[in-house]
């Protein structure tokens, strides 16, 4: 097996799939917030949605 460059992160197939799922959820949350803003959603709902977006982003940044 060839040596991997320093700093390389190797994910299993299931870890990679999980990361891709979390990134998809993040994109969907961003799109939902964008739509809500464009449609003039009330500030309380936008605040709730942005809190959810932050939570989704925090989950998405985990590699393992």
PDBQT receptor file of N, H, CA, C and O in Angstrom, charges set to zero:
ATOM      1  N   UNK A   1       0.839  -1.185   0.000  1.00  0.00    +0.000 N 
ATOM      2  CA  UNK A   1       0.000   0.000   0.000  1.00  0.00    +0.000 C 
ATOM      3  C   UNK A   1       0.884   1.248   0.000  1.00  0.00    +0.000 C 
ATOM      4  O   UNK A   1       1.889   1.310   0.708  1.00  0.00    +0.000 OA
ATOM      5  N   UNK A   2       0.505   2.215  -0.784  1.00  0.00    +0.000 N 
ATOM      6  H   UNK A   2      -0.312   2.165  -1.359  1.00  0.00    +0.000 HD
ATOM      7  CA  UNK A   2       1.255   3.461  -0.884  1.00  0.00    +0.000 C 
ATOM      8  C   UNK A   2       1.006   4.315   0.352  1.00  0.00    +0.000 C 
ATOM      9  O   UNK A   2      -0.105   4.357   0.879  1.00  0.00    +0.000 OA
ATOM     10  N   UNK A   3       2.061   4.997   0.810  1.00  0.00    +0.000 N 
ATOM     11  H   UNK A   3       2.965   4.962   0.382  1.00  0.00    +0.000 HD
ATOM     12  CA  UNK A   3       1.914   5.908   1.945  1.00  0.00    +0.000 C 
ATOM     13  C   UNK A   3       1.021   7.075   1.554  1.00  0.00    +0.000 C 
ATOM     14  O   UNK A   3       1.094   7.585   0.436  1.00  0.00    +0.000 OA
ATOM     15  N   UNK A   4       0.188   7.485   2.484  1.00  0.00    +0.000 N 
ATOM     16  H   UNK A   4       0.129   7.071   3.393  1.00  0.00    +0.000 HD
ATOM     17  CA  UNK A   4      -0.688   8.636   2.258  1.00  0.00    +0.000 C 
ATOM     18  C   UNK A   4       0.030   9.905   2.690  1.00  0.00    +0.000 C 
ATOM     19  O   UNK A   4       0.811   9.885   3.641  1.00  0.00    +0.000 OA
ATOM     20  N   UNK A   5      -0.228  10.999   2.002  1.00  0.00    +0.000 N 
ATOM     21  H   UNK A   5      -0.863  11.016   1.229  1.00  0.00    +0.000 HD
ATOM     22  CA  UNK A   5       0.400  12.265   2.408  1.00  0.00    +0.000 C 
ATOM     23  C   UNK A   5      -0.005  12.646   3.832  1.00  0.00    +0.000 C 
ATOM     24  O   UNK A   5      -1.096  12.308   4.291  1.00  0.00    +0.000 OA
ATOM     25  N   UNK A   6       0.885  13.352   4.520  1.00  0.00    +0.000 N 
ATOM     26  H   UNK A   6       1.772  13.627   4.147  1.00  0.00    +0.000 HD
ATOM     27  CA  UNK A   6       0.604  13.819   5.866  1.00  0.00    +0.000 C 
ATOM     28  C   UNK A   6      -0.664  14.670   5.859  1.00  0.00    +0.000 C 
ATOM     29  O   UNK A   6      -0.862  15.496   4.968  1.00  0.00    +0.000 OA
ATOM     30  N   UNK A   7      -1.516  14.462   6.854  1.00  0.00    +0.000 N 
ATOM     31  H   UNK A   7      -1.355  13.791   7.578  1.00  0.00    +0.000 HD
ATOM     32  CA  UNK A   7      -2.754  15.227   6.962  1.00  0.00    +0.000 C 
ATOM     33  C   UNK A   7      -3.927  14.611   6.228  1.00  0.00    +0.000 C 
ATOM     34  O   UNK A   7      -5.035  15.146   6.273  1.00  0.00    +0.000 OA
ATOM     35  N   UNK A   8      -3.702  13.499   5.555  1.00  0.00    +0.000 N 
ATOM     36  H   UNK A   8      -2.802  13.065   5.518  1.00  0.00    +0.000 HD
ATOM     37  CA  UNK A   8      -4.784  12.836   4.826  1.00  0.00    +0.000 C 
ATOM     38  C   UNK A   8      -5.794  12.263   5.810  1.00  0.00    +0.000 C 
ATOM     39  O   UNK A   8      -5.420  11.674   6.824  1.00  0.00    +0.000 OA
ATOM     40  N   UNK A   9      -7.067  12.439   5.507  1.00  0.00    +0.000 N 
ATOM     41  H   UNK A   9      -7.371  12.917   4.683  1.00  0.00    +0.000 HD
ATOM     42  CA  UNK A   9      -8.136  11.863   6.313  1.00  0.00    +0.000 C 
ATOM     43  C   UNK A   9      -8.780  10.757   5.483  1.00  0.00    +0.000 C 
ATOM     44  O   UNK A   9      -9.175  10.975   4.337  1.00  0.00    +0.000 OA
ATOM     45  N   UNK A  10      -8.879   9.588   6.066  1.00  0.00    +0.000 N 
ATOM     46  H   UNK A  10      -8.558   9.411   6.997  1.00  0.00    +0.000 HD
ATOM     47  CA  UNK A  10      -9.481   8.457   5.377  1.00  0.00    +0.000 C 
ATOM     48  C   UNK A  10     -10.799   8.128   6.064  1.00  0.00    +0.000 C 
ATOM     49  O   UNK A  10     -10.846   7.932   7.278  1.00  0.00    +0.000 OA
ATOM     50  N   UNK A  11     -11.870   8.069   5.275  1.00  0.00    +0.000 N 
ATOM     51  H   UNK A  11     -11.832   8.228   4.288  1.00  0.00    +0.000 HD
ATOM     52  CA  UNK A  11     -13.185   7.736   5.803  1.00  0.00    +0.000 C 
ATOM     53  C   UNK A  11     -13.628   6.397   5.231  1.00  0.00    +0.000 C 
ATOM     54  O   UNK A  11     -13.338   6.067   4.081  1.00  0.00    +0.000 OA
ATOM     55  N   UNK A  12     -14.330   5.643   6.049  1.00  0.00    +0.000 N 
ATOM     56  H   UNK A  12     -14.566   5.911   6.983  1.00  0.00    +0.000 HD
ATOM     57  CA  UNK A  12     -14.932   4.411   5.543  1.00  0.00    +0.000 C 
ATOM     58  C   UNK A  12     -16.077   4.790   4.612  1.00  0.00    +0.000 C 
ATOM     59  O   UNK A  12     -16.499   5.945   4.566  1.00  0.00    +0.000 OA
ATOM     60  N   UNK A  13     -16.567   3.818   3.881  1.00  0.00    +0.000 N 
ATOM     61  H   UNK A  13     -16.224   2.879   3.918  1.00  0.00    +0.000 HD
ATOM     62  CA  UNK A  13     -17.697   4.080   2.979  1.00  0.00    +0.000 C 
ATOM     63  C   UNK A  13     -18.903   4.590   3.760  1.00  0.00    +0.000 C 
ATOM     64  O   UNK A  13     -19.587   5.506   3.305  1.00  0.00    +0.000 OA
ATOM     65  N   UNK A  14     -19.171   4.014   4.920  1.00  0.00    +0.000 N 
ATOM     66  H   UNK A  14     -18.615   3.270   5.289  1.00  0.00    +0.000 HD
ATOM     67  CA  UNK A  14     -20.336   4.456   5.696  1.00  0.00    +0.000 C 
ATOM     68  C   UNK A  14     -20.108   5.841   6.290  1.00  0.00    +0.000 C 
ATOM     69  O   UNK A  14     -21.048   6.631   6.369  1.00  0.00    +0.000 OA
ATOM     70  N   UNK A  15     -18.874   6.158   6.713  1.00  0.00    +0.000 N 
ATOM     71  H   UNK A  15     -18.110   5.516   6.649  1.00  0.00    +0.000 HD
ATOM     72  CA  UNK A  15     -18.586   7.505   7.219  1.00  0.00    +0.000 C 
ATOM     73  C   UNK A  15     -18.725   8.539   6.110  1.00  0.00    +0.000 C 
ATOM     74  O   UNK A  15     -19.242   9.633   6.337  1.00  0.00    +0.000 OA
ATOM     75  N   UNK A  16     -18.270   8.196   4.924  1.00  0.00    +0.000 N 
ATOM     76  H   UNK A  16     -17.851   7.307   4.740  1.00  0.00    +0.000 HD
ATOM     77  CA  UNK A  16     -18.397   9.103   3.785  1.00  0.00    +0.000 C 
ATOM     78  C   UNK A  16     -19.864   9.345   3.448  1.00  0.00    +0.000 C 
ATOM     79  O   UNK A  16     -20.270  10.483   3.209  1.00  0.00    +0.000 OA
ATOM     80  N   UNK A  17     -20.658   8.280   3.429  1.00  0.00    +0.000 N 
ATOM     81  H   UNK A  17     -20.329   7.356   3.623  1.00  0.00    +0.000 HD
ATOM     82  CA  UNK A  17     -22.091   8.408   3.136  1.00  0.00    +0.000 C 
ATOM     83  C   UNK A  17     -22.782   9.253   4.202  1.00  0.00    +0.000 C 
ATOM     84  O   UNK A  17     -23.656  10.061   3.887  1.00  0.00    +0.000 OA
ATOM     85  N   UNK A  18     -22.391   9.069   5.464  1.00  0.00    +0.000 N 
ATOM     86  H   UNK A  18     -21.681   8.414   5.720  1.00  0.00    +0.000 HD
ATOM     87  CA  UNK A  18     -22.974   9.852   6.552  1.00  0.00    +0.000 C 
ATOM     88  C   UNK A  18     -22.630  11.332   6.395  1.00  0.00    +0.000 C 
ATOM     89  O   UNK A  18     -23.487  12.195   6.586  1.00  0.00    +0.000 OA
ATOM     90  N   UNK A  19     -21.382  11.622   6.048  1.00  0.00    +0.000 N 
ATOM     91  H   UNK A  19     -20.686  10.920   5.892  1.00  0.00    +0.000 HD
ATOM     92  CA  UNK A  19     -20.963  13.008   5.826  1.00  0.00    +0.000 C 
ATOM     93  C   UNK A  19     -21.750  13.620   4.666  1.00  0.00    +0.000 C 
ATOM     94  O   UNK A  19     -22.207  14.759   4.766  1.00  0.00    +0.000 OA
ATOM     95  N   UNK A  20     -21.910  12.890   3.589  1.00  0.00    +0.000 N 
ATOM     96  H   UNK A  20     -21.539  11.965   3.509  1.00  0.00    +0.000 HD
ATOM     97  CA  UNK A  20     -22.663  13.394   2.447  1.00  0.00    +0.000 C 
ATOM     98  C   UNK A  20     -24.120  13.656   2.822  1.00  0.00    +0.000 C 
ATOM     99  O   UNK A  20     -24.710  14.634   2.363  1.00  0.00    +0.000 OA
ATOM    100  N   UNK A  21     -24.703  12.793   3.648  1.00  0.00    +0.000 N 
ATOM    101  H   UNK A  21     -24.224  11.998   4.020  1.00  0.00    +0.000 HD
ATOM    102  CA  UNK A  21     -26.080  13.012   4.119  1.00  0.00    +0.000 C 
ATOM    103  C   UNK A  21     -26.179  14.302   4.936  1.00  0.00    +0.000 C 
ATOM    104  O   UNK A  21     -27.119  15.079   4.769  1.00  0.00    +0.000 OA
ATOM    105  N   UNK A  22     -25.207  14.521   5.817  1.00  0.00    +0.000 N 
ATOM    106  H   UNK A  22     -24.444  13.890   5.953  1.00  0.00    +0.000 HD
ATOM    107  CA  UNK A  22     -25.230  15.730   6.638  1.00  0.00    +0.000 C 
ATOM    108  C   UNK A  22     -25.047  16.983   5.788  1.00  0.00    +0.000 C 
ATOM    109  O   UNK A  22     -25.662  18.013   6.066  1.00  0.00    +0.000 OA
ATOM    110  N   UNK A  23     -24.210  16.909   4.757  1.00  0.00    +0.000 N 
ATOM    111  H   UNK A  23     -23.711  16.072   4.531  1.00  0.00    +0.000 HD
ATOM    112  CA  UNK A  23     -24.038  18.051   3.859  1.00  0.00    +0.000 C 
ATOM    113  C   UNK A  23     -25.312  18.320   3.061  1.00  0.00    +0.000 C 
ATOM    114  O   UNK A  23     -25.657  19.477   2.817  1.00  0.00    +0.000 OA
ATOM    115  N   UNK A  24     -26.011  17.263   2.654  1.00  0.00    +0.000 N 
ATOM    116  H   UNK A  24     -25.731  16.324   2.852  1.00  0.00    +0.000 HD
ATOM    117  CA  UNK A  24     -27.290  17.429   1.956  1.00  0.00    +0.000 C 
ATOM    118  C   UNK A  24     -28.306  18.104   2.879  1.00  0.00    +0.000 C 
ATOM    119  O   UNK A  24     -29.032  19.004   2.456  1.00  0.00    +0.000 OA
ATOM    120  N   UNK A  25     -28.354  17.669   4.131  1.00  0.00    +0.000 N 
ATOM    121  H   UNK A  25     -27.765  16.938   4.475  1.00  0.00    +0.000 HD
ATOM    122  CA  UNK A  25     -29.268  18.289   5.096  1.00  0.00    +0.000 C 
ATOM    123  C   UNK A  25     -28.925  19.764   5.287  1.00  0.00    +0.000 C 
ATOM    124  O   UNK A  25     -29.822  20.596   5.424  1.00  0.00    +0.000 OA
ATOM    125  N   UNK A  26     -27.638  20.090   5.297  1.00  0.00    +0.000 N 
ATOM    126  H   UNK A  26     -26.909  19.414   5.186  1.00  0.00    +0.000 HD
ATOM    127  CA  UNK A  26     -27.210  21.479   5.436  1.00  0.00    +0.000 C 
ATOM    128  C   UNK A  26     -27.675  22.303   4.241  1.00  0.00    +0.000 C 
ATOM    129  O   UNK A  26     -28.204  23.401   4.410  1.00  0.00    +0.000 OA
ATOM    130  N   UNK A  27     -27.479  21.777   3.036  1.00  0.00    +0.000 N 
ATOM    131  H   UNK A  27     -27.049  20.885   2.898  1.00  0.00    +0.000 HD
ATOM    132  CA  UNK A  27     -27.924  22.502   1.843  1.00  0.00    +0.000 C 
ATOM    133  C   UNK A  27     -29.421  22.721   1.857  1.00  0.00    +0.000 C 
ATOM    134  O   UNK A  27     -29.892  23.807   1.519  1.00  0.00    +0.000 OA
ATOM    135  N   UNK A  28     -30.175  21.708   2.244  1.00  0.00    +0.000 N 
ATOM    136  H   UNK A  28     -29.793  20.825   2.518  1.00  0.00    +0.000 HD
ATOM    137  CA  UNK A  28     -31.634  21.839   2.296  1.00  0.00    +0.000 C 
ATOM    138  C   UNK A  28     -32.056  22.894   3.310  1.00  0.00    +0.000 C 
ATOM    139  O   UNK A  28     -32.968  23.678   3.048  1.00  0.00    +0.000 OA
ATOM    140  N   UNK A  29     -31.397  22.916   4.468  1.00  0.00    +0.000 N 
ATOM    141  H   UNK A  29     -30.657  22.279   4.681  1.00  0.00    +0.000 HD
ATOM    142  CA  UNK A  29     -31.723  23.923   5.485  1.00  0.00    +0.000 C 
ATOM    143  C   UNK A  29     -31.410  25.328   4.965  1.00  0.00    +0.000 C 
ATOM    144  O   UNK A  29     -32.162  26.266   5.231  1.00  0.00    +0.000 OA
ATOM    145  N   UNK A  30     -30.319  25.478   4.237  1.00  0.00    +0.000 N 
ATOM    146  H   UNK A  30     -29.708  24.716   4.021  1.00  0.00    +0.000 HD
ATOM    147  CA  UNK A  30     -29.978  26.781   3.648  1.00  0.00    +0.000 C 
ATOM    148  C   UNK A  30     -31.035  27.201   2.632  1.00  0.00    +0.000 C 
ATOM    149  O   UNK A  30     -31.483  28.348   2.629  1.00  0.00    +0.000 OA
ATOM    150  N   UNK A  31     -31.428  26.270   1.777  1.00  0.00    +0.000 N 
ATOM    151  H   UNK A  31     -31.065  25.339   1.780  1.00  0.00    +0.000 HD
ATOM    152  CA  UNK A  31     -32.448  26.584   0.771  1.00  0.00    +0.000 C 
ATOM    153  C   UNK A  31     -33.780  26.933   1.423  1.00  0.00    +0.000 C 
ATOM    154  O   UNK A  31     -34.465  27.853   0.977  1.00  0.00    +0.000 OA
ATOM    155  N   UNK A  32     -34.151  26.210   2.469  1.00  0.00    +0.000 N 
ATOM    156  H   UNK A  32     -33.594  25.462   2.831  1.00  0.00    +0.000 HD
ATOM    157  CA  UNK A  32     -35.406  26.500   3.174  1.00  0.00    +0.000 C 
ATOM    158  C   UNK A  32     -35.386  27.906   3.766  1.00  0.00    +0.000 C 
ATOM    159  O   UNK A  32     -36.374  28.635   3.673  1.00  0.00    +0.000 OA
ATOM    160  N   UNK A  33     -34.263  28.288   4.376  1.00  0.00    +0.000 N 
ATOM    161  H   UNK A  33     -33.460  27.696   4.452  1.00  0.00    +0.000 HD
ATOM    162  CA  UNK A  33     -34.154  29.626   4.956  1.00  0.00    +0.000 C 
ATOM    163  C   UNK A  33     -34.195  30.685   3.854  1.00  0.00    +0.000 C 
ATOM    164  O   UNK A  33     -34.863  31.707   4.003  1.00  0.00    +0.000 OA
ATOM    165  N   UNK A  34     -33.502  30.452   2.778  1.00  0.00    +0.000 N 
ATOM    166  H   UNK A  34     -32.959  29.621   2.657  1.00  0.00    +0.000 HD
ATOM    167  CA  UNK A  34     -33.503  31.388   1.651  1.00  0.00    +0.000 C 
ATOM    168  C   UNK A  34     -34.927  31.601   1.134  1.00  0.00    +0.000 C 
ATOM    169  O   UNK A  34     -35.339  32.735   0.892  1.00  0.00    +0.000 OA
ATOM    170  N   UNK A  35     -35.669  30.522   0.968  1.00  0.00    +0.000 N 
ATOM    171  H   UNK A  35     -35.335  29.600   1.164  1.00  0.00    +0.000 HD
ATOM    172  CA  UNK A  35     -37.054  30.606   0.495  1.00  0.00    +0.000 C 
ATOM    173  C   UNK A  35     -37.919  31.370   1.484  1.00  0.00    +0.000 C 
ATOM    174  O   UNK A  35     -38.728  32.211   1.093  1.00  0.00    +0.000 OA
ATOM    175  N   UNK A  36     -37.746  31.074   2.764  1.00  0.00    +0.000 N 
ATOM    176  H   UNK A  36     -37.089  30.391   3.082  1.00  0.00    +0.000 HD
ATOM    177  CA  UNK A  36     -38.551  31.745   3.796  1.00  0.00    +0.000 C 
ATOM    178  C   UNK A  36     -38.293  33.255   3.796  1.00  0.00    +0.000 C 
ATOM    179  O   UNK A  36     -39.225  34.046   3.941  1.00  0.00    +0.000 OA
ATOM    180  N   UNK A  37     -37.046  33.645   3.637  1.00  0.00    +0.000 N 
ATOM    181  H   UNK A  37     -36.288  33.003   3.519  1.00  0.00    +0.000 HD
ATOM    182  CA  UNK A  37     -36.717  35.078   3.574  1.00  0.00    +0.000 C 
ATOM    183  C   UNK A  37     -37.377  35.699   2.356  1.00  0.00    +0.000 C 
ATOM    184  O   UNK A  37     -37.994  36.760   2.456  1.00  0.00    +0.000 OA
ATOM    185  N   UNK A  38     -37.250  35.043   1.197  1.00  0.00    +0.000 N 
ATOM    186  H   UNK A  38     -36.749  34.182   1.115  1.00  0.00    +0.000 HD
ATOM    187  CA  UNK A  38     -37.822  35.572  -0.045  1.00  0.00    +0.000 C 
ATOM    188  C   UNK A  38     -39.339  35.699   0.031  1.00  0.00    +0.000 C 
ATOM    189  O   UNK A  38     -39.927  36.581  -0.594  1.00  0.00    +0.000 OA
ATOM    190  N   UNK A  39     -39.970  34.811   0.803  1.00  0.00    +0.000 N 
ATOM    191  H   UNK A  39     -39.492  34.094   1.311  1.00  0.00    +0.000 HD
ATOM    192  CA  UNK A  39     -41.432  34.818   0.923  1.00  0.00    +0.000 C 
ATOM    193  C   UNK A  39     -41.922  35.700   2.063  1.00  0.00    +0.000 C 
ATOM    194  O   UNK A  39     -43.123  35.756   2.326  1.00  0.00    +0.000 OA
ATOM    195  N   UNK A  40     -41.007  36.390   2.744  1.00  0.00    +0.000 N 
ATOM    196  H   UNK A  40     -40.032  36.344   2.530  1.00  0.00    +0.000 HD
ATOM    197  CA  UNK A  40     -41.407  37.326   3.791  1.00  0.00    +0.000 C 
ATOM    198  C   UNK A  40     -41.870  36.677   5.077  1.00  0.00    +0.000 C 
ATOM    199  O   UNK A  40     -42.733  37.217   5.769  1.00  0.00    +0.000 OA
ATOM    200  N   UNK A  41     -41.308  35.525   5.405  1.00  0.00    +0.000 N 
ATOM    201  H   UNK A  41     -40.607  35.087   4.842  1.00  0.00    +0.000 HD
ATOM    202  CA  UNK A  41     -41.674  34.831   6.652  1.00  0.00    +0.000 C 
ATOM    203  C   UNK A  41     -41.423  35.757   7.844  1.00  0.00    +0.000 C 
ATOM    204  O   UNK A  41     -40.547  36.621   7.801  1.00  0.00    +0.000 OA
ATOM    205  N   UNK A  42     -42.197  35.564   8.894  1.00  0.00    +0.000 N 
ATOM    206  H   UNK A  42     -42.908  34.862   8.929  1.00  0.00    +0.000 HD
ATOM    207  CA  UNK A  42     -42.062  36.444  10.054  1.00  0.00    +0.000 C 
ATOM    208  C   UNK A  42     -40.717  36.226  10.761  1.00  0.00    +0.000 C 
ATOM    209  O   UNK A  42     -40.153  35.133  10.707  1.00  0.00    +0.000 OA
ATOM    210  N   UNK A  43     -40.207  37.274  11.424  1.00  0.00    +0.000 N 
ATOM    211  H   UNK A  43     -40.665  38.162  11.468  1.00  0.00    +0.000 HD
ATOM    212  CA  UNK A  43     -38.886  37.210  12.051  1.00  0.00    +0.000 C 
ATOM    213  C   UNK A  43     -38.710  36.069  13.056  1.00  0.00    +0.000 C 
ATOM    214  O   UNK A  43     -37.629  35.488  13.144  1.00  0.00    +0.000 OA
ATOM    215  N   UNK A  44     -39.752  35.746  13.806  1.00  0.00    +0.000 N 
ATOM    216  H   UNK A  44     -40.631  36.218  13.735  1.00  0.00    +0.000 HD
ATOM    217  CA  UNK A  44     -39.627  34.659  14.789  1.00  0.00    +0.000 C 
ATOM    218  C   UNK A  44     -39.375  33.324  14.088  1.00  0.00    +0.000 C 
ATOM    219  O   UNK A  44     -38.572  32.518  14.557  1.00  0.00    +0.000 OA
ATOM    220  N   UNK A  45     -40.051  33.093  12.982  1.00  0.00    +0.000 N 
ATOM    221  H   UNK A  45     -40.704  33.748  12.601  1.00  0.00    +0.000 HD
ATOM    222  CA  UNK A  45     -39.848  31.853  12.226  1.00  0.00    +0.000 C 
ATOM    223  C   UNK A  45     -38.465  31.840  11.584  1.00  0.00    +0.000 C 
ATOM    224  O   UNK A  45     -37.801  30.804  11.562  1.00  0.00    +0.000 OA
ATOM    225  N   UNK A  46     -38.027  32.985  11.063  1.00  0.00    +0.000 N 
ATOM    226  H   UNK A  46     -38.567  33.827  11.081  1.00  0.00    +0.000 HD
ATOM    227  CA  UNK A  46     -36.683  33.060  10.491  1.00  0.00    +0.000 C 
ATOM    228  C   UNK A  46     -35.621  32.793  11.554  1.00  0.00    +0.000 C 
ATOM    229  O   UNK A  46     -34.620  32.131  11.280  1.00  0.00    +0.000 OA
ATOM    230  N   UNK A  47     -35.834  33.299  12.749  1.00  0.00    +0.000 N 
ATOM    231  H   UNK A  47     -36.647  33.837  12.971  1.00  0.00    +0.000 HD
ATOM    232  CA  UNK A  47     -34.894  33.049  13.852  1.00  0.00    +0.000 C 
ATOM    233  C   UNK A  47     -34.857  31.561  14.186  1.00  0.00    +0.000 C 
ATOM    234  O   UNK A  47     -33.784  30.993  14.388  1.00  0.00    +0.000 OA
ATOM    235  N   UNK A  48     -36.030  30.930  14.245  1.00  0.00    +0.000 N 
ATOM    236  H   UNK A  48     -36.902  31.391  14.081  1.00  0.00    +0.000 HD
ATOM    237  CA  UNK A  48     -36.084  29.488  14.524  1.00  0.00    +0.000 C 
ATOM    238  C   UNK A  48     -35.353  28.711  13.438  1.00  0.00    +0.000 C 
ATOM    239  O   UNK A  48     -34.583  27.795  13.727  1.00  0.00    +0.000 OA
ATOM    240  N   UNK A  49     -35.599  29.085  12.190  1.00  0.00    +0.000 N 
ATOM    241  H   UNK A  49     -36.224  29.829  11.956  1.00  0.00    +0.000 HD
ATOM    242  CA  UNK A  49     -34.959  28.388  11.073  1.00  0.00    +0.000 C 
ATOM    243  C   UNK A  49     -33.448  28.603  11.077  1.00  0.00    +0.000 C 
ATOM    244  O   UNK A  49     -32.694  27.679  10.774  1.00  0.00    +0.000 OA
ATOM    245  N   UNK A  50     -32.999  29.808  11.415  1.00  0.00    +0.000 N 
ATOM    246  H   UNK A  50     -33.612  30.559  11.661  1.00  0.00    +0.000 HD
ATOM    247  CA  UNK A  50     -31.556  30.054  11.432  1.00  0.00    +0.000 C 
ATOM    248  C   UNK A  50     -30.889  29.284  12.576  1.00  0.00    +0.000 C 
ATOM    249  O   UNK A  50     -29.754  28.829  12.435  1.00  0.00    +0.000 OA
ATOM    250  N   UNK A  51     -31.582  29.138  13.702  1.00  0.00    +0.000 N 
ATOM    251  H   UNK A  51     -32.504  29.507  13.817  1.00  0.00    +0.000 HD
ATOM    252  CA  UNK A  51     -31.052  28.298  14.788  1.00  0.00    +0.000 C 
ATOM    253  C   UNK A  51     -30.888  26.857  14.308  1.00  0.00    +0.000 C 
ATOM    254  O   UNK A  51     -29.885  26.206  14.598  1.00  0.00    +0.000 OA
ATOM    255  N   UNK A  52     -31.884  26.370  13.571  1.00  0.00    +0.000 N 
ATOM    256  H   UNK A  52     -32.699  26.899  13.335  1.00  0.00    +0.000 HD
ATOM    257  CA  UNK A  52     -31.799  25.018  13.021  1.00  0.00    +0.000 C 
ATOM    258  C   UNK A  52     -30.669  24.884  12.021  1.00  0.00    +0.000 C 
ATOM    259  O   UNK A  52     -30.005  23.849  11.960  1.00  0.00    +0.000 OA
ATOM    260  N   UNK A  53     -30.449  25.924  11.239  1.00  0.00    +0.000 N 
ATOM    261  H   UNK A  53     -30.988  26.765  11.288  1.00  0.00    +0.000 HD
ATOM    262  CA  UNK A  53     -29.364  25.921  10.264  1.00  0.00    +0.000 C 
ATOM    263  C   UNK A  53     -28.010  25.823  10.959  1.00  0.00    +0.000 C 
ATOM    264  O   UNK A  53     -27.141  25.064  10.528  1.00  0.00    +0.000 OA
ATOM    265  N   UNK A  54     -27.833  26.577  12.018  1.00  0.00    +0.000 N 
ATOM    266  H   UNK A  54     -28.538  27.193  12.368  1.00  0.00    +0.000 HD
ATOM    267  CA  UNK A  54     -26.578  26.523  12.779  1.00  0.00    +0.000 C 
ATOM    268  C   UNK A  54     -26.371  25.121  13.350  1.00  0.00    +0.000 C 
ATOM    269  O   UNK A  54     -25.262  24.590  13.282  1.00  0.00    +0.000 OA
ATOM    270  N   UNK A  55     -27.406  24.523  13.905  1.00  0.00    +0.000 N 
ATOM    271  H   UNK A  55     -28.306  24.955  13.960  1.00  0.00    +0.000 HD
ATOM    272  CA  UNK A  55     -27.294  23.157  14.450  1.00  0.00    +0.000 C 
ATOM    273  C   UNK A  55     -26.924  22.167  13.360  1.00  0.00    +0.000 C 
ATOM    274  O   UNK A  55     -26.078  21.297  13.567  1.00  0.00    +0.000 OA
ATOM    275  N   UNK A  56     -27.555  22.296  12.204  1.00  0.00    +0.000 N 
ATOM    276  H   UNK A  56     -28.243  23.003  12.036  1.00  0.00    +0.000 HD
ATOM    277  CA  UNK A  56     -27.264  21.406  11.084  1.00  0.00    +0.000 C 
ATOM    278  C   UNK A  56     -25.822  21.575  10.623  1.00  0.00    +0.000 C 
ATOM    279  O   UNK A  56     -25.152  20.589  10.317  1.00  0.00    +0.000 OA
ATOM    280  N   UNK A  57     -25.339  22.812  10.569  1.00  0.00    +0.000 N 
ATOM    281  H   UNK A  57     -25.884  23.613  10.818  1.00  0.00    +0.000 HD
ATOM    282  CA  UNK A  57     -23.961  23.070  10.156  1.00  0.00    +0.000 C 
ATOM    283  C   UNK A  57     -22.971  22.462  11.163  1.00  0.00    +0.000 C 
ATOM    284  O   UNK A  57     -21.943  21.911  10.770  1.00  0.00    +0.000 OA
ATOM    285  N   UNK A  58     -23.279  22.563  12.432  1.00  0.00    +0.000 N 
ATOM    286  H   UNK A  58     -24.114  23.010  12.752  1.00  0.00    +0.000 HD
ATOM    287  CA  UNK A  58     -22.390  21.984  13.448  1.00  0.00    +0.000 C 
ATOM    288  C   UNK A  58     -22.312  20.471  13.311  1.00  0.00    +0.000 C 
ATOM    289  O   UNK A  58     -21.241  19.885  13.469  1.00  0.00    +0.000 OA
ATOM    290  N   UNK A  59     -23.441  19.836  13.017  1.00  0.00    +0.000 N 
ATOM    291  H   UNK A  59     -24.312  20.312  12.889  1.00  0.00    +0.000 HD
ATOM    292  CA  UNK A  59     -23.436  18.381  12.795  1.00  0.00    +0.000 C 
ATOM    293  C   UNK A  59     -22.654  18.041  11.528  1.00  0.00    +0.000 C 
ATOM    294  O   UNK A  59     -21.930  17.046  11.489  1.00  0.00    +0.000 OA
ATOM    295  N   UNK A  60     -22.802  18.861  10.504  1.00  0.00    +0.000 N 
ATOM    296  H   UNK A  60     -23.390  19.669  10.536  1.00  0.00    +0.000 HD
ATOM    297  CA  UNK A  60     -22.161  18.582   9.218  1.00  0.00    +0.000 C 
ATOM    298  C   UNK A  60     -20.636  18.663   9.314  1.00  0.00    +0.000 C 
ATOM    299  O   UNK A  60     -19.939  17.964   8.579  1.00  0.00    +0.000 OA
ATOM    300  N   UNK A  61     -20.114  19.490  10.194  1.00  0.00    +0.000 N 
ATOM    301  H   UNK A  61     -20.679  20.058  10.792  1.00  0.00    +0.000 HD
ATOM    302  CA  UNK A  61     -18.659  19.653  10.230  1.00  0.00    +0.000 C 
ATOM    303  C   UNK A  61     -17.936  18.523  10.940  1.00  0.00    +0.000 C 
ATOM    304  O   UNK A  61     -16.707  18.459  10.888  1.00  0.00    +0.000 OA
ATOM    305  N   UNK A  62     -18.651  17.641  11.593  1.00  0.00    +0.000 N 
ATOM    306  H   UNK A  62     -19.649  17.693  11.636  1.00  0.00    +0.000 HD
ATOM    307  CA  UNK A  62     -18.012  16.483  12.238  1.00  0.00    +0.000 C 
ATOM    308  C   UNK A  62     -17.527  15.506  11.166  1.00  0.00    +0.000 C 
ATOM    309  O   UNK A  62     -18.287  15.157  10.262  1.00  0.00    +0.000 OA
ATOM    310  N   UNK A  63     -16.299  15.070  11.255  1.00  0.00    +0.000 N 
ATOM    311  H   UNK A  63     -15.682  15.353  11.989  1.00  0.00    +0.000 HD
ATOM    312  CA  UNK A  63     -15.821  14.057  10.328  1.00  0.00    +0.000 C 
ATOM    313  C   UNK A  63     -16.045  12.657  10.860  1.00  0.00    +0.000 C 
ATOM    314  O   UNK A  63     -16.243  11.725  10.082  1.00  0.00    +0.000 OA
ATOM    315  N   UNK A  64     -16.017  12.498  12.138  1.00  0.00    +0.000 N 
ATOM    316  H   UNK A  64     -15.856  13.256  12.770  1.00  0.00    +0.000 HD
ATOM    317  CA  UNK A  64     -16.223  11.168  12.715  1.00  0.00    +0.000 C 
ATOM    318  C   UNK A  64     -17.079  11.272  13.939  1.00  0.00    +0.000 C 
ATOM    319  O   UNK A  64     -17.372  10.260  14.575  1.00  0.00    +0.000 OA
TER     320      UNK A  64
